[in-house]
Structures are given as structure tokens and as C-alpha cells.
Amino acid sequence: MNRTFLIFLMIASAMLIAVIGTQKPTMQLDYTPWDAMLSKSGSVKAFGVTLGETTVKESETVLGKTPETQLVILTNDTTDQQYELVAIYKDLIISGVISELRLTYQLEPNALLALYSTLHTKAIAQQSYSLSPELAAPYLSSPITRLTYIPSINYGEDIIIQRFGTAEYVTGDMGKKWLYPEIGLEIQFHTDQAERFIYTNSK
């Protein structure tokens, strides 16, 4: 890691920690996005979570806090809506970087539809719904099927190449993506926000 990036990382982290200093303290986590690996079973393991094996309840122990839970609507077509249930860990301090982790529950479409039908208040334009702990509780034993890491800073292309190596490049309407299929990783680049690191098991 070059010296300029290290200095920037230290300053940015100190400023961000000061901003949330009045919030409930969170434990320091030593994971990094480039520590991802395959388990003995061939599943992707990142940030202490093994996809397809670690449950949402177990992730609370790994990450040291209780997440928010949201039911997210993936499509705008009201006749064929698709959903996903996501555990959102905000304000984690991961290797000195304030970060967010989003863990997607492994649930069948009919289970997600049934969950959506239990919501009392629905709005046509609403894209996500927060679930109470009581409503989310029956699903905590579900394995995690996808993990999204959202740091509060941009690592930058040079650092990513240094840590992950050369990627398979994909450019689409939603922006640039780098793919590392050997560890189930897709990195999304955005002009107005930090990179997103998305980990999934190969199908």
C-alpha cells in the first residue's frame, strides 16, 4: 500500500470516527475486502461470513452488532415484482475504514412474497421496507447468499489492482465493473460514490 494512500486513509478514518463519535461504539474489525477466499466446500468467505453457510443470526456474532433489516423491491413492474431481504450493518469500522455491509438472505421467492403480503402499509413508489425485529426474527436462521461491502472511501483502481490483480472488465449502462470470478467478486465503480464490492457464490 503506497504511503500517500495510507496517509489519506488515516486522515479520512479519523475524521469519520469523530463524526460518529457520539453514536454507540462499535467493535473494530480486522477484515479487508481482499481477504476473500474459498472455503473447503468451495463457498466464498469474506468478512468472516461464508456464503451459503453462515446464517444471518451468526453474522451478528461475527460483526458484533444487530443489523437493520429491509425488504427491498428489485423491479418496478407491479405485475411481476421481485424482492430480497437484506440485513444492513451500518457504521462498522473495518480495518480503520467506516463501512457498511449488506447481507442478502437466502430465501425462496414465495417466502419473500409471503413476507411482503404481511406488510400493513405499502406505497407504489416505495423501494424498500424496514422490518421490526419481531417480523425479521423468523428469518434469522437463513443462510447469507450475497455480501456487499460499501466503504466510506474510494480505494482507487491502483490499490485494487495491487491487491486483487488484473480483473475481467465489463462496462455497462450502470457504469464500470471489474470481475474476479475465482473469488466470486464484482467491483462496481461509481462517479458519485465509493466502490461497491459484491461477493456471491458461483452458480
C-alpha positions, -999 to +999 in steps of 0.1 A: +000+000+000+016+033-010+024+060+015+000+087+001-029+063+003-020+053+039-019+090+050-052+097+032-068+066+048-056+076+083-069+112+080-102+101+065-108+075+091-100+099+119-125+125+106-152+099+101-148+084+135-151+119+150-184+124+132-200+093+146-182+096+180-215+104+197-231+072+185-230+038+202-194+024+200-188-004+175-161-030+176-130-028+154-130-055+127-097-066+111-112-078+078-103-064+044-120-068+010-090-086-004-090-113+023-118-132+004-112-168-002-129-201-010-138-224+019-132-262+018-167-266+004-160-241-024-181-213-009-169-177-009-157-165+025-154-127+032-155-105+063-160-136+085-191-148+065-192-179+045-218-175+018-245-202+017-234-214+052-233-186+077-267-176+089-279-140+095-281-147+132-245-160+132-234-128+114-244-108+144-218-126+165-192-122+137-198-085+132-206-076+168-239-058+164-275-062+153-283-051+118-313-033+104-335-055+082-351-043+049-373-059+023-362-045-010-382-044-042-360-051-072-384-044-100-408-016-109-432-039-126-461-043-102-473-074-121-440-092-116-423-078-085-392-094-072-379-090-037-349-096-015-344-095+023-313-077+034-295-073+067-278-039+068-248-033+091-241+004+092-211+023+107-188-007+110-152+001+115-133-024+092-095-020+092-099+016+102-125+024+075-161+032+084-181+009+062-215-007+056-221-044+049-253-056+033-261-093+037-288-108+014-309-136+029-311-169+010-349-172+007-373-186-020-394-161-040-426-174-025-413-168+010-404-132+001-438-127-014-455-140+017-434-116+038-444-087+016-480-096+019-478-092+057-467-056+055-496-033+066-485-002+048-475-003+011-467+026-012-465+023-050-432+042-054-415+027-023-385+006-030-378-008+005-395-015+038-379-016+072-388-047+092-392-047+130-371-072+150-402-093+156-411-095+119-375-103+110-369-129+137-384-160+119-358-155+091-326-151+111-317-188+106-315-182+068-281-185+052-265-155+035-264-157-003-247-124-011-225-099+007-220-062-004-192-042+011-196-004+009-166+015+023-168+052+031-137+059+009-126+050-026-097+026-026-089+035-062-080+014-092-043+012-084-048-002-049-075-027-062-052-040-089-023-042-064-044-063-040-066-083-064-046-084-096-060-078-131-097-081-135-121-091-162-135-057-173-172-051-180-187-018-190-225-014-190-252+012-188-249+014-150-211+021-151-179+002-149-175-032-133-144-054-126-149-091-122-128-116-102-148-148-107-123-170-088-134-154-056-170-146-066-163-108-066-178-080-087-165-045-080-188-016-092-173+018-098-195+050-095-186+086-102-206+100-073-200+073-045-175+048-033-168+015-050-191-015-041-176-049-036-202-076-042-194-113-032-215-142-044-210-179-048-205-192-084-236-209-097 
